[in-house]
């Protein structure tokens, strides 16, 4: 996925926190990690661990929950004092100035614009990852509240293409078609309301190349397009992305490393001048937390260290996590200052800035 003359390199220090504001979701993607937590609706009242990873009543999955040591269900956050206190504590601890709302599906949160307002009122830059279920309805209020960016996950241009990456309950072509329209409406609503919009496309493998090419050509006319490697599919996913890039005539322009996480993304310019990004996960490890981890090898560690995540348990406790494959490493926010994680992560970010700057001759 690189030309002989490589693209320019930029290094940015990670200053972002991912906040899982809700677990509800109307899709049932077969590759979903659900931010490391089990599907709450399928496990209400469950006390027997581990949580099973297979689909439950909703058809949804959390691909790591059977093995990642998670011992809580995720609850919906509210724009209240405890929310502000938890976010402020974590943001200050990790020198973060940006938060990214995730789920589940954030647009299903009845108070999502209020959450955005609270966060922007704290001086934070706010983004969101969405599948677009209610994006058209909530985007005007979210924009007014200060939402900066929305990344909309899109899986197809036809009902059949969406159904190909969904659970069996998506037998209804009408349902799948409605979800496709909702995603496009969300992107258009974001753009029309002054919110930066990107389309996220997970590329599992070669059978999906035609579908992804159509998505790039369709959405690239009015929004940025970001192709993401599939955590489950590894090399096959990377090969498929390379084929898509060749098919759309993409040339690399800028390679960006987020120092202190496993996030690397490259900006390409495709035919017609459209912007296409490719996001890959690098084998980045925390020096202490990951050292003795059973997944710390080239096969089992699928995400690397991706950054800090914030959760709320059904018992009302805010938790900070560093790995969706090792949810047993989550610590209560109230105990964060005594956990050693803050010092480890901050030192790691500093070291990564220095390492990447030396390696690529770029300035962070």
SULDAKA-V120171 format. One record per backbone hydrogen bond with DSSP energy under -0.5 kcal/mol. CO is the residue of the C=O (numbers start at 1). NH is the residue of the N-H. If there is no record, write none. Layout:
CO:NH  CO:NH
This chain:
4:6  8:255  10:257  12:259  15:97  15:98  16:308  17:100  18:20  18:310  19:21  19:102  21:77  24:104  24:105  28:167  29:32  32:63  33:36  34:37  38:40  39:42  39:43  40:43  40:44  43:46  53:62  56:59  60:56  62:65  64:67  64:68  65:51  68:327  68:328  72:38  73:314  78:80  80:84  81:85  82:86  83:87  84:88  85:89  86:90  87:91  88:92  89:93  90:94  91:96  92:95  97:125  98:17  99:127  100:19  101:129  102:21  102:22  104:103  104:106  105:108  106:109  108:110  109:112  111:115  112:116  113:117  114:118  115:119  116:120  117:121  118:122  119:122  119:124  120:123  125:99  126:148  126:149  127:101  128:151  129:106  130:153  134:138  135:139  138:142  139:143  140:144  141:145  142:146  142:147  143:146  148:196  149:128  150:152  150:198  151:130  151:153  152:154  152:200  158:162  159:163  160:164  162:165  163:166  165:30  167:170  169:171  169:172  171:173  172:176  173:177  174:178  175:179  176:180  177:181  178:182  179:183  180:184  181:185  182:186  183:187  184:188  185:189  186:190  187:191  188:192  189:193  190:195  191:194  196:150  197:224  198:152  198:200  199:226  200:154  201:228  202:204  203:230  205:208  206:209  208:212  209:213  210:214  211:215  212:216  213:217  214:218  215:219  215:220  216:220  218:221  219:222  219:223  224:199  225:277  226:201  227:279  228:203  229:231  230:234  233:236  233:237  234:237  234:238  235:239  236:240  237:241  238:242  239:243  240:244  241:245  242:246  243:247  244:248  245:250  246:249  248:271  251:269  253:8  254:256  254:267  255:10  256:265  257:12  257:259  258:261  259:14  262:264  262:282  263:258  264:280  265:256  266:278  267:253  267:254  268:270  268:276  269:251  270:273  271:274  274:270  275:225  276:268  277:227  278:266  279:229  280:264  280:282  282:284  284:305  286:290  288:291  288:292  290:293  293:296  295:297  295:301  297:301  300:302  304:306  305:262  308:18  309:321  310:20  311:319  312:75  313:316  317:313  318:333  319:311  320:331  321:309  326:329  327:330  331:320  332:335  333:336  335:338  335:339  336:339  336:340  336:342  340:344  341:345  342:346  343:347  344:348  345:349  346:350  347:351  348:352  349:353  350:354  351:355  352:356  353:357  354:358  355:359  356:360  357:361  363:11
